[in-house]
Amino acid sequence: MRASSQYKILKYLLFSPPETVRQVDIEHCFAMTNPTVTGLVQTLEKKGLIERKVNPSDSRSKILCPSAKALDMKDLLVSLGDNLEERLTAVLSLEEKQELLRLLKKLLRE
């Protein structure tokens, strides 16, 4: 699960407006605890994939940003994710895929 969680966080950062994501935003988006996100962020930082910067709106907090290394890998990461999704849902019809997506979104809102 750890690698998939790292992937989700990295993808979230890559597709968010620059310098807008705080750790608490990730906690809320993925319904993860603070210690869980802290560990994932530290791992991604050690791998050189994300950076912490001073929040321009509040100097007491930090924002998370994808590193240049992560930005260079963006197309590859998206391709890998799309490929995995396609393999996992290959046995589903288009209608079933749409229903699965609807149900997953519902679960995330709960």
Secondary structure, DSSP 4 states (H G I P E B T S, - for coil): -HHHHHHHHHHHHHTSPTT-B-HHHHHHHHT--HHHHHHHHHHHHHTTSEEEEEETTEEEEEEEEE-HHHHHTHHHHHHHHHHHHHHHTTTS-HHHHHHHHHHHHHHHH-
